Amino acid sequence: MYHEPRLDVKHEITYHVSMQATTIKLEYPILKELRKFLPPHQSLTAFVREILERDLRRRKIIQAADAYVAWLAKHPEEQEWMDEWSGADLEHMPTPTGRKKRR
């Protein structure tokens, strides 16, 4: 549904609907370190956002891996199938069983 922008609301046009204006205070030593690695083409805000997104992605992957390990513990047959798969010969083409070669 489309809504006309309201000019009496501060920042409504500036920020995307899913964004909230948030101020994060950083101690000077952290800010100094961030600026050392800040790419010249990127704003500090964008750089910090990128770092946070990367860390959140990493944490989600770790969480998913932990959940999968727990799931494998409850389903040992899956681990057996994985062991069988990891031992499969993937370098050579399997020979068809029960079929004769054409001459």
FENQUI-V33716 format. One record per residue. RES is the residue in one small letter. SS is DSSP state (H for helix, E for strand, L for the rest). PHI is phi in whole degrees, 0 to 359 (* if undefined). Layout:
res=RES ss=SS phi=PHI
res=RES ss=SS phi=PHI
//
This chain:
res=m ss=L phi=*
res=y ss=L phi=271
res=h ss=L phi=237
res=e ss=L phi=294
res=p ss=L phi=298
res=r ss=L phi=261
res=l ss=L phi=282
res=d ss=L phi=276
res=v ss=L phi=260
res=k ss=L phi=294
res=h ss=L phi=72
res=e ss=L phi=298
res=i ss=L phi=278
res=t ss=L phi=292
res=y ss=L phi=259
res=h ss=L phi=299
res=v ss=L phi=305
res=s ss=L phi=275
res=m ss=L phi=264
res=q ss=L phi=243
res=a ss=L phi=286
res=t ss=L phi=230
res=t ss=L phi=254
res=i ss=L phi=245
res=k ss=L phi=267
res=l ss=L phi=239
res=e ss=L phi=293
res=y ss=H phi=303
res=p ss=H phi=300
res=i ss=H phi=291
res=l ss=H phi=300
res=k ss=H phi=298
res=e ss=H phi=294
res=l ss=H phi=301
res=r ss=H phi=295
res=k ss=H phi=296
res=f ss=H phi=257
res=l ss=L phi=293
res=p ss=L phi=296
res=p ss=L phi=299
res=h ss=L phi=271
res=q ss=L phi=241
res=s ss=L phi=282
res=l ss=H phi=299
res=t ss=H phi=299
res=a ss=H phi=296
res=f ss=H phi=296
res=v ss=H phi=295
res=r ss=H phi=300
res=e ss=H phi=298
res=i ss=H phi=298
res=l ss=H phi=295
res=e ss=H phi=298
res=r ss=H phi=297
res=d ss=H phi=293
res=l ss=H phi=297
res=r ss=H phi=300
res=r ss=H phi=299
res=r ss=H phi=295
res=k ss=H phi=294
res=i ss=H phi=295
res=i ss=H phi=297
res=q ss=H phi=298
res=a ss=H phi=295
res=a ss=H phi=296
res=d ss=H phi=298
res=a ss=H phi=295
res=y ss=H phi=293
res=v ss=H phi=298
res=a ss=H phi=295
res=w ss=H phi=295
res=l ss=H phi=299
res=a ss=H phi=296
res=k ss=H phi=276
res=h ss=L phi=232
res=p ss=H phi=297
res=e ss=H phi=296
res=e ss=H phi=295
res=q ss=H phi=296
res=e ss=H phi=298
res=w ss=H phi=296
res=m ss=H phi=294
res=d ss=H phi=297
res=e ss=H phi=297
res=w ss=H phi=296
res=s ss=H phi=292
res=g ss=L phi=269
res=a ss=L phi=290
res=d ss=L phi=277
res=l ss=L phi=262
res=e ss=L phi=275
res=h ss=L phi=247
res=m ss=L phi=288
res=p ss=L phi=291
res=t ss=L phi=275
res=p ss=L phi=294
res=t ss=L phi=269
res=g ss=L phi=79
res=r ss=L phi=242
res=k ss=L phi=266
res=k ss=L phi=289
res=r ss=L phi=280
res=r ss=L phi=252
//
